[in-house]
Amino acid sequence: MQINYGKNPNTLSTHTKTTNKKNRSSIIKWLILLLMLFAALYFYRDSLHDIFEGVKALSAKTICVTFLFSFVYFITEGLIITIMAKPFSASFHFYNGVSTAYICEFYRLLTLGSGAGIAELYYLQKGGVSYPNGIGISMLQFVMKKIGIMTFGVIGFFFLLQRPVTKEVLHSYYGAMAGGCVVTILIVAALLIVTLSDAVKNLFLRILERIGNKFVKYQEKLEKLSENLILLNAAGKEVLTHKLRFLVIILLNLFKFFAIYAIPAYVLIGQCTLSVTEGIMLMAISYMLAGVLPAPSGIGSLEFVFLLFFTRFAKESTAVPAILVFRLMIWIVPFVIGGILSLFHASPAKKSV
C-alpha cells in the first residue's frame, strides 16, 4: 500500500482558492480606495491649490514648527483614544491610538467627512474593543471634544474681554459670542446628561419608543438612535465616572487644542497687534464659533470666522496664509500620514480574538 506523505491535494486547492480570494479582495479594496482618493482630490482641488499657494512664502522653520504643533495634537488625540479604549481592551496600546487618530483623518478627507467614524470603529474593534463599546467610545469622544472646544472658547472669550487690544472688537460681536457659547453649552450639557444619567436616558428611550409607535416609517431609525443612546450611556459611565480619568481626558483635550490653536498665532508673530497668547485665545473663539455659526456659500465656516476676527489685527495678506497653513497641518499632512499607514497595512491595533 502506497502512503502519500505529501499534503492533501484538496487541502492545497482550498488553500490556493482562499489565497486567491483574499488577493482579489485586496486588489478590489485598493482600487476602490484609489478611486475615492482621486475623487477627493478633484473635489478639494481649489482648496488644495489655495493652501499650497498660501504657504509657499512661509519659511522652512515656520513649516517645521507648525508641523510639530500638528504632531503634538495627533499624539495627544491618540493618547485620548487609548485612555478611552483601555477599560474595554487591555491589548489596546498607545501606538494603536495614535495610528487610529491619523487613519481616521485620512478617511475623513477621503470620504468628504463621513468615513472617519466607521474607520475608528474598525480599528477599535481590531484592538479588541467590541463593536458596541466602540460606538460608545466614538460618541463619547465627540462629547469630550465638544467640551474641550467650549471650555477653551469660553476661557478665551473672557480672557480677551479684559485685554484693551481686543475688548472693543469682542464687544462688537458680543451677541454672536454669547449665542455661540449658549449653543455649545446646551449641546455639551445635553450630551453629558444623557451620557451619565440613567433617568434621562430612560426618559429619552420612552419618548423615542412612543414616536416610533406613532410614526412607523421612522421606527427603524429611532430604534438605531435608542441603541446608540444606550451604548453612549454605558461607555460614559465606564469612562467618565472614574474622576481622575475624566479630569485627564478634559486636560488632554485642552492641551491638544492649545497645540493647534498655536499654529496661526505662531505664523502671525510680528505681523499683527496680538501677542501669541491673545492669538491663541482668539483662535479658540474662532474655532468654537465656526461650529455653531453659518457661513456664506463657498466659504468654509472656520476660514470665514477666522478672517472676520484676525483681519482686525493683521493685514489680510498675512492672515490668509496663517489660516491656510493651519489647514495644511491639520488637514493635508495628517491625511498623508494616515494614507501611508493605510498603504503599508500598519494596523493601529492587534486583531481581536
LOTOR-613085 format. One record per residue (C-alpha): residue in three letters; x, y negated, z negated. Coordinates in steps of 0.5 Angstrom, whole numbers, padded with zeros to 4 digits, always signed. Layout:
BEGIN
alaXYZ/...
END
This chain:
BEGIN
met+0000+0000+0000/gln+0003-0007+0002/ile+0003-0012-0003/asn+0002-0019-0001/tyr+0007-0024-0005/gly+0005-0030-0002/lys-0001-0035-0003/asn-0008-0033-0001/pro-0009-0036+0006/asn-0016-0038+0004/thr-0013-0042-0002/leu-0008-0045+0002/ser-0013-0047+0007/thr-0018-0050+0002/his-0012-0054-0001/thr-0010-0057+0006/lys-0017-0059+0007/thr-0017-0062+0001/thr-0011-0066+0002/asn-0013-0068+0009/lys-0020-0070+0006/lys-0016-0075+0001/asn-0011-0077+0006/arg-0017-0079+0011/ser-0021-0083+0005/ser-0015-0086+0003/ile-0014-0089+0010/ile-0021-0091+0010/lys-0020-0095+0004/trp-0015-0099+0006/leu-0018-0100+0013/ile-0024-0103+0009/leu-0019-0107+0005/leu-0015-0110+0010/leu-0022-0112+0014/met-0024-0115+0008/leu-0017-0119+0007/phe-0018-0122+0014/ala-0025-0124+0013/ala-0023-0127+0006/leu-0017-0131+0010/tyr-0022-0133+0015/phe-0027-0135+0010/tyr-0022-0139+0006/arg-0018-0142+0012/asp-0019-0149+0011/ser-0018-0149+0003/leu-0011-0145+0004/his-0009-0150+0009/asp-0010-0156+0005/ile-0007-0152-0001/phe+0000-0151+0003/glu+0000-0158+0006/gly-0001-0161-0001/val+0004-0157-0005/lys+0010-0158+0001/ala+0012-0165-0002/leu+0013-0162-0009/ser+0020-0160-0012/ala+0022-0153-0013/lys+0023-0154-0020/thr+0015-0156-0020/ile+0013-0150-0017/cys+0017-0145-0021/val+0015-0149-0028/thr+0007-0149-0026/phe+0008-0141-0024/leu+0011-0140-0031/phe+0004-0143-0033/ser+0000-0139-0029/phe+0004-0133-0031/val+0003-0134-0038/tyr-0004-0135-0037/phe-0005-0128-0034/ile+0000-0125-0039/thr-0005-0127-0044/glu-0011-0125-0041/gly-0008-0118-0040/leu-0007-0118-0048/ile-0014-0120-0049/ile-0017-0115-0045/thr-0012-0110-0048/ile-0015-0112-0055/met-0022-0111-0053/ala-0021-0104-0050/lys-0016-0101-0056/pro-0022-0100-0060/phe-0025-0095-0055/ser-0019-0092-0052/ala-0012-0092-0056/ser-0009-0090-0049/phe-0010-0097-0046/his-0004-0101-0046/phe-0001-0108-0045/tyr+0001-0106-0038/asn-0006-0104-0037/gly-0009-0110-0039/val-0004-0115-0035/ser-0005-0111-0029/thr-0012-0111-0029/ala-0012-0118-0030/tyr-0008-0119-0024/ile-0012-0114-0020/cys-0019-0117-0022/glu-0016-0124-0019/phe-0014-0120-0012/tyr-0021-0117-0012/arg-0025-0124-0014/leu-0022-0127-0008/leu-0022-0121-0003/thr-0030-0121-0004/leu-0031-0128-0005/gly-0032-0128-0012/ser-0037-0121-0013/gly-0032-0116-0014/ala-0028-0118-0020/gly-0033-0115-0025/ile-0033-0108-0021/ala-0025-0108-0021/glu-0025-0109-0028/leu-0030-0103-0030/tyr-0026-0099-0025/tyr-0019-0100-0028/leu-0022-0100-0035/gln-0025-0093-0034/lys-0018-0091-0031/gly-0015-0093-0038/gly-0020-0088-0042/val-0026-0093-0043/ser-0032-0090-0042/tyr-0037-0094-0036/pro-0042-0096-0041/asn-0037-0099-0046/gly-0033-0102-0040/ile-0039-0106-0038/gly-0040-0109-0045/ile-0033-0111-0045/ser-0033-0114-0039/met-0039-0118-0041/leu-0036-0120-0048/gln-0030-0122-0044/phe-0035-0127-0041/val-0038-0129-0047/met-0031-0131-0050/lys-0028-0134-0044/lys-0034-0139-0045/ile-0033-0140-0052/gly-0026-0142-0050/ile-0028-0147-0045/met-0033-0150-0049/thr-0028-0151-0055/phe-0023-0154-0051/gly-0027-0158-0047/val-0031-0161-0054/ile-0024-0162-0057/gly-0021-0166-0051/phe-0027-0170-0051/phe-0027-0172-0058/phe-0019-0173-0058/leu-0020-0177-0051/leu-0025-0182-0054/gln-0020-0184-0059/arg-0015-0186-0054/pro-0015-0193-0052/val-0013-0191-0045/thr-0019-0186-0044/lys-0024-0189-0048/glu-0027-0193-0043/val-0027-0188-0038/leu-0031-0183-0042/his-0036-0188-0044/ser-0038-0189-0037/tyr-0039-0181-0037/tyr-0042-0180-0044/gly-0049-0178-0041/ala-0045-0173-0037/met-0040-0171-0042/ala-0046-0170-0047/gly-0050-0166-0042/gly-0044-0161-0040/cys-0043-0160-0048/val-0050-0158-0049/val-0051-0154-0044/thr-0044-0150-0045/ile-0046-0150-0053/leu-0053-0147-0051/ile-0050-0141-0046/val-0045-0139-0051/ala-0050-0139-0057/ala-0055-0135-0054/leu-0050-0130-0051/leu-0047-0130-0058/ile-0054-0129-0062/val-0055-0123-0057/thr-0048-0120-0058/leu-0048-0120-0066/ser-0056-0120-0068/asp-0060-0113-0067/ala-0066-0117-0069/val-0065-0122-0063/lys-0063-0116-0058/asn-0069-0112-0060/leu-0074-0118-0059/phe-0071-0119-0052/leu-0072-0112-0051/arg-0079-0112-0052/ile-0080-0118-0048/leu-0077-0115-0042/glu-0081-0109-0043/arg-0087-0113-0043/ile-0085-0117-0037/gly-0083-0110-0033/asn-0090-0107-0035/lys-0094-0113-0032/phe-0089-0114-0026/val-0088-0107-0024/lys-0084-0109-0018/tyr-0078-0112-0022/gln-0078-0107-0027/glu-0072-0103-0025/lys-0068-0110-0025/leu-0071-0111-0032/glu-0069-0104-0035/lys-0062-0105-0032/leu-0062-0112-0036/ser-0064-0109-0042/glu-0059-0103-0041/asn-0054-0109-0041/leu-0056-0112-0047/ile-0055-0106-0051/leu-0048-0105-0048/leu-0046-0112-0050/asn-0049-0112-0057/ala-0045-0105-0058/ala-0039-0108-0055/gly-0040-0114-0059/lys-0041-0111-0066/glu-0035-0106-0065/val-0030-0112-0063/leu-0033-0118-0066/thr-0035-0116-0073/his-0027-0115-0074/lys-0026-0122-0077/leu-0018-0122-0075/arg-0019-0119-0068/phe-0025-0124-0067/leu-0020-0130-0069/val-0014-0127-0065/ile-0019-0127-0059/ile-0021-0134-0060/leu-0014-0137-0061/leu-0011-0133-0055/asn-0017-0136-0050/leu-0015-0143-0052/phe-0008-0141-0051/lys-0009-0138-0044/phe-0013-0145-0042/phe-0008-0149-0045/ala-0003-0146-0040/ile-0007-0147-0034/tyr-0009-0154-0036/ala-0002-0156-0037/ile-0001-0155-0029/pro-0004-0161-0027/ala-0001-0165-0033/tyr+0006-0163-0031/val+0005-0165-0024/leu+0003-0172-0026/ile+0008-0173-0031/gly+0011-0180-0029/gln+0006-0181-0024/cys+0000-0183-0028/thr-0002-0187-0034/leu-0004-0181-0038/ser+0001-0177-0043/val+0002-0170-0042/thr-0003-0169-0048/glu-0008-0173-0045/gly-0007-0170-0038/ile-0009-0163-0041/met-0015-0165-0045/leu-0018-0169-0039/met-0017-0162-0035/ala-0020-0159-0041/ile-0026-0163-0040/ser-0026-0163-0032/tyr-0026-0155-0033/met-0032-0155-0037/leu-0036-0160-0033/ala-0034-0156-0027/gly-0038-0150-0030/val-0045-0154-0031/leu-0045-0160-0026/pro-0047-0159-0019/ala-0042-0162-0014/pro-0043-0165-0007/ser-0044-0160-0001/gly-0037-0157+0002/ile-0033-0160-0004/gly-0031-0155-0010/ser-0034-0157-0017/leu-0027-0157-0020/glu-0024-0161-0015/phe-0030-0166-0015/val-0030-0167-0023/phe-0022-0167-0023/leu-0021-0172-0018/leu-0027-0176-0021/phe-0023-0177-0027/phe-0016-0177-0025/thr-0016-0182-0020/arg-0018-0187-0025/phe-0011-0186-0028/ala-0007-0184-0022/lys-0007-0185-0014/glu-0011-0180-0010/ser-0005-0179-0006/thr-0002-0176-0013/ala-0008-0173-0016/val-0010-0169-0010/pro-0003-0165-0010/ala-0004-0164-0017/ile-0011-0160-0017/leu-0008-0156-0010/val-0002-0153-0014/phe-0007-0151-0020/arg-0011-0148-0014/leu-0005-0145-0012/met-0002-0142-0018/ile-0009-0139-0021/trp-0012-0137-0014/ile-0007-0135-0009/val-0001-0133-0013/pro-0005-0128-0017/phe-0008-0126-0011/val-0002-0124-0008/ile+0001-0121-0014/gly-0006-0117-0015/gly-0005-0115-0008/ile+0002-0112-0009/leu+0000-0108-0015/ser-0006-0105-0011/leu-0002-0104-0005/phe+0003-0100-0009/his-0002-0096-0013/ala+0000-0099-0019/ser-0005-0097-0023/pro-0007-0101-0029/ala-0009-0095-0033/lys-0008-0088-0034/lys-0013-0083-0031/ser-0018-0082-0037/val-0019-0074-0039/
END
